[in-house]
Amino acid sequence: MSNSTTRFTNRVENYIKYRPGYPIEVIEYLKSENILKPDSISADIGSGTGISTELFLKNGNTVYAVEPNDAMREAAEKLLAGYENFRSINTSAEDTTLPDVSIDLIVCAQAFHWFDIPKAKMEFNRILKPAGRICLMWNERILDANPFLIDYENLLIKYGTDYTTVRHENVDENKLKELFANGYITRSFPNKQVFNLEGVTGRLLSSSYTPQYDSPLYEPMLAELKRIFELHQKNGKIEFLYETNVYTSI
């Protein structure tokens, strides 16, 4: 497996508990634009632990969740077992194994920046129906939204193993144009999480670019996190503020 596939393996528990979901406004937007219908068959590519998959399952859609990481996929299978329209597939974005011309909507949430874009684009073109659409979405932390988030960003820059190279902001317009040959539409929706110290610690450790427990940077990183939390907390809580950015094909 590639590093992009395996790097979340030891972070699954924290990922499930502490990663943000997606606002219901995303579904309402896709429905209002006739991109998503009740009978739409979706493929969630790089579905991870199923956070994005569940959003579409709750809308009544059949969802093929494509995820190559065993630990994340198995977590999704456990969490989403109660949805009869849930289909789990052990494979990658570049080779989904889905039938030709079978998918109404391809969804990529938090995962697009890991893909080999030319290969994934060929695969998406193969599996999409003629009127099918592509939807990319991810939660982008607002780096300067409050004093805590400013200090948190500095912590990641200081301690993150490859933070500056793998963040979502590195998906620039050129990469989007490479996927969306006919153009794309962008929408953003506010999103947030409220954490105590345990929660913000789990949120930090869910990120693939943070040192793990066997690193000499692990304890200093957690000590710095505790310091900035105590500095900025109000009634034992801090806020993570995001923009949920959505990109849809035309």
TORPAPA-165229 format. One record per residue (C-alpha): x, y, z. Coordinates in nm, 4 decimals, padded with zeros to 6 digits. Example, Ala and Ser with C-alpha at 12.3 -4.5 7.8 and 13.67 -1.06 7.14 Angstrom:
# residues 2
((01.2300,-00.4500,00.7800))
((01.3670,-00.1060,00.7140))
***
This chain:
# residues 250
((00.0000,00.0000,00.0000))
((00.1102,00.3561,-00.0637))
((00.1836,00.5929,00.2218))
((-00.1319,00.7883,00.1385))
((-00.3293,00.4684,00.1960))
((-00.1671,00.3553,00.5210))
((-00.0912,00.6797,00.7018))
((-00.4285,00.6923,00.8847))
((-00.4216,00.3310,01.0043))
((-00.3195,00.4114,01.3630))
((-00.5492,00.7119,01.3879))
((-00.8861,00.5546,01.3167))
((-01.0314,00.5786,01.6691))
((-00.9541,00.9486,01.6973))
((-01.0686,01.0047,01.3386))
((-01.4103,00.8571,01.4153))
((-01.4553,01.0523,01.7384))
((-01.3103,01.3910,01.6561))
((-01.3111,01.4682,01.2837))
((-01.5818,01.7142,01.1763))
((-01.8846,01.6040,00.9823))
((-02.0500,01.7987,00.7022))
((-02.3429,02.0381,00.7372))
((-02.6790,01.9237,00.6078))
((-02.6781,02.2374,00.3901))
((-02.4453,02.0488,00.1538))
((-02.7188,01.7947,00.0806))
((-02.9814,02.0667,00.0464))
((-02.7596,02.2524,-00.1989))
((-02.6969,01.9436,-00.4133))
((-03.0690,01.8707,-00.4178))
((-03.1614,02.2286,-00.5081))
((-02.9225,02.2181,-00.8043))
((-03.0665,01.8832,-00.9189))
((-02.7247,01.7244,-00.8699))
((-02.8593,01.4813,-00.6094))
((-03.1926,01.3009,-00.6380))
((-03.3572,01.0469,-00.4082))
((-03.2655,00.7634,-00.6445))
((-02.9108,00.8830,-00.7196))
((-02.6465,00.6128,-00.6937))
((-02.3367,00.7629,-00.5378))
((-01.9758,00.6536,-00.5143))
((-01.7900,00.7978,-00.2151))
((-01.4277,00.7733,-00.3246))
((-01.1762,00.7643,-00.0408))
((-01.4643,00.7204,00.2023))
((-01.2493,00.6602,00.5091))
((-01.4501,00.5882,00.8226))
((-01.7771,00.6770,00.6510))
((-01.8351,01.0318,00.7748))
((-01.9317,01.1594,00.4297))
((-02.0937,00.8309,00.3266))
((-02.3468,00.8549,00.6066))
((-02.4558,01.2012,00.4925))
((-02.5785,01.0513,00.1650))
((-02.7133,00.7324,00.3215))
((-02.9335,00.9443,00.5469))
((-03.0692,01.1064,00.2307))
((-03.1792,00.7618,00.1139))
((-02.9160,00.7167,-00.1548))
((-02.7335,00.3973,-00.2402))
((-02.3654,00.4646,-00.1713))
((-02.0643,00.2646,-00.2853))
((-01.7924,00.3489,-00.0352))
((-01.4497,00.3015,-00.1944))
((-01.1665,00.2866,00.0617))
((-00.8275,00.1083,00.0386))
((-00.7253,00.1483,00.4043))
((-00.8332,-00.1655,00.5888))
((-00.8709,-00.0096,00.9343))
((-01.0753,00.2851,00.8111))
((-01.2932,00.0753,00.5820))
((-01.3654,-00.1795,00.8555))
((-01.4606,00.1023,01.0923))
((-01.7081,00.2330,00.8345))
((-01.8511,-00.1136,00.7812))
((-01.9163,-00.1423,01.1543))
((-02.0619,00.2054,01.1930))
((-02.2839,00.1918,00.8829))
((-02.3965,-00.1699,00.8960))
((-02.7539,-00.0621,00.9674))
((-02.7956,00.1104,00.6302))
((-02.9243,-00.1349,00.3713))
((-02.8041,00.0878,00.0833))
((-02.4428,00.0885,00.2027))
((-02.1886,-00.0939,-00.0147))
((-01.8258,-00.1175,00.0949))
((-01.5464,-00.1739,-00.1587))
((-01.1822,-00.2445,-00.0821))
((-01.0055,-00.0585,-00.3611))
((-00.8689,00.2780,-00.4715))
((-00.9842,00.5913,-00.6519))
((-00.7817,00.4974,-00.9562))
((-00.9377,00.1492,-00.9912))
((-01.2810,00.1448,-00.8272))
((-01.3927,-00.1880,-00.9857))
((-01.7387,-00.0332,-01.0313))
((-01.9249,-00.1091,-01.3560))
((-01.9036,00.1234,-01.6529))
((-02.1620,00.4036,-01.6638))
((-02.3127,00.3074,-01.3272))
((-02.2812,00.6136,-01.1013))
((-02.4914,00.9307,-01.0833))
((-02.2730,01.1214,-00.8377))
((-01.9081,01.0798,-00.7406))
((-01.8263,01.2273,-00.4007))
((-01.4727,01.2867,-00.2745))
((-01.4612,01.4289,00.0771))
((-01.1266,01.5103,00.2421))
((-00.9560,01.2608,00.0087))
((-00.9046,01.4261,-00.3295))
((-00.5568,01.5603,-00.2525))
((-00.4305,01.2009,-00.2121))
((-00.5385,01.0890,-00.5609))
((-00.3350,01.0424,-00.8766))
((-00.5535,01.2940,-01.0583))
((-00.5019,01.1842,-01.4217))
((-00.5708,00.8188,-01.3357))
((-00.8643,00.9033,-01.1104))
((-01.0138,01.1265,-01.3798))
((-01.0044,00.8417,-01.6322))
((-01.1724,00.6138,-01.3799))
((-01.4388,00.8697,-01.2944))
((-01.5181,00.9196,-01.6625))
((-01.5555,00.5434,-01.6990))
((-01.8008,00.4909,-01.4133))
((-02.0116,00.8066,-01.4446))
((-02.3410,00.8034,-01.6301))
((-02.3694,01.0573,-01.9175))
((-02.5438,01.3104,-01.6923))
((-02.3389,01.2157,-01.3861))
((-02.1665,01.4776,-01.1731))
((-01.8634,01.5017,-00.9466))
((-01.8656,01.6661,-00.6038))
((-01.5511,01.7398,-00.4072))
((-01.5862,01.8681,-00.0525))
((-01.3716,01.9191,00.2507))
((-01.3617,02.1102,00.5750))
((-01.1005,02.3835,00.5683))
((-01.0020,02.5138,00.9096))
((-01.0151,02.8924,00.9265))
((-00.6592,02.9525,01.0393))
((-00.7098,03.2935,01.1979))
((-01.0717,03.2677,01.3114))
((-00.9821,03.3043,01.6797))
((-00.6657,03.3309,01.8922))
((-00.6640,02.9588,01.9694))
((-00.6690,02.8628,01.6011))
((-00.3813,03.0992,01.5288))
((-00.1724,02.9289,01.7960))
((-00.2920,02.5857,01.6804))
((-00.1698,02.6578,01.3283))
((00.1705,02.7564,01.4653))
((00.1783,02.4309,01.6626))
((00.1166,02.2297,01.3458))
((00.3872,02.4157,01.1580))
((00.6325,02.3494,01.4414))
((00.5535,01.9840,01.5131))
((00.3796,01.8511,01.2006))
((00.5823,01.5912,01.0136))
((00.4746,01.6944,00.6618))
((00.1924,01.9337,00.7396))
((00.2739,02.1995,00.4829))
((00.2840,01.9506,00.1945))
((-00.0406,01.7567,00.2533))
((-00.2922,02.0184,00.3643))
((-00.6090,02.0692,00.1589))
((-00.5109,02.4230,00.0651))
((-00.2526,02.2638,-00.1663))
((-00.5370,02.1641,-00.3988))
((-00.5048,02.4685,-00.6190))
((-00.7017,02.5862,-00.9207))
((-00.4753,02.3972,-01.1600))
((-00.5584,02.0651,-00.9943))
((-00.9282,02.1449,-00.9943))
((-00.9182,02.2392,-01.3625))
((-00.7362,01.9147,-01.4327))
((-01.0302,01.7196,-01.2932))
((-01.3111,01.9488,-01.4050))
((-01.2397,01.9878,-01.7759))
((-01.5672,02.1714,-01.8388))
((-01.5469,02.3950,-01.5337))
((-01.6857,02.3777,-01.1823))
((-01.9051,02.5624,-00.9349))
((-01.7873,02.6494,-00.5829))
((-01.9991,02.6917,-00.2700))
((-01.8993,02.7253,00.0949))
((-02.0916,02.6568,00.4142))
((-01.9955,02.7389,00.7749))
((-01.9119,02.4495,01.0052))
((-01.7698,02.4186,01.3549))
((-01.6750,02.1896,01.6411))
((-01.6622,02.2694,02.0126))
((-01.3980,02.0827,02.2149))
((-01.2770,02.0337,02.5685))
((-00.9092,01.9443,02.6194))
((-00.9689,01.5735,02.5566))
((-01.1533,01.6516,02.2356))
((-00.8982,01.8918,02.0947))
((-00.6234,01.6418,02.1772))
((-00.8091,01.3715,01.9852))
((-00.8672,01.6127,01.6976))
((-00.4946,01.6845,01.6812))
((-00.3970,01.3177,01.6926))
((-00.6459,01.2279,01.4175))
((-00.4328,01.4200,01.1676))
((-00.1922,01.2153,00.9602))
((00.0852,01.4728,00.9827))
((00.1186,01.4795,01.3635))
((00.3880,01.2799,01.5476))
((00.2774,00.9550,01.7066))
((00.3456,00.8382,02.0627))
((00.6882,00.6909,01.9815))
((00.8215,01.0205,01.8455))
((01.0371,01.2481,02.0650))
((00.8107,01.5336,01.9472))
((00.4920,01.3713,02.0775))
((00.5009,01.4816,02.4426))
((00.6284,01.8353,02.3701))
((00.3508,01.8745,02.1132))
((00.0821,01.7702,02.3615))
((00.2297,01.9986,02.6270))
((00.2103,02.2910,02.3845))
((-00.1468,02.1997,02.2946))
((-00.2445,02.1982,02.6626))
((-00.0767,02.5353,02.7128))
((-00.2602,02.7077,02.4288))
((-00.5893,02.5419,02.5240))
((-00.5644,02.6698,02.8809))
((-00.4656,03.0129,02.7524))
((-00.7681,03.0501,02.5240))
((-01.0438,02.8272,02.6666))
((-01.3708,02.9736,02.7839))
((-01.5619,02.7634,03.0354))
((-01.3363,02.4701,02.9452))
((-01.4128,02.4830,02.5720))
((-01.2651,02.6150,02.2477))
((-01.4123,02.6378,01.8981))
((-01.2765,02.4951,01.5747))
((-01.4263,02.6972,01.2906))
((-01.4328,02.5731,00.9312))
((-01.5565,02.6505,00.5860))
((-01.6994,02.3408,00.4205))
((-01.5936,02.3979,00.0600))
((-01.7896,02.2207,-00.2138))
((-01.6812,02.1929,-00.5784))
((-01.9218,02.0458,-00.8315))
((-01.8738,01.9703,-01.1999))
((-02.0769,02.1611,-01.4555))
***
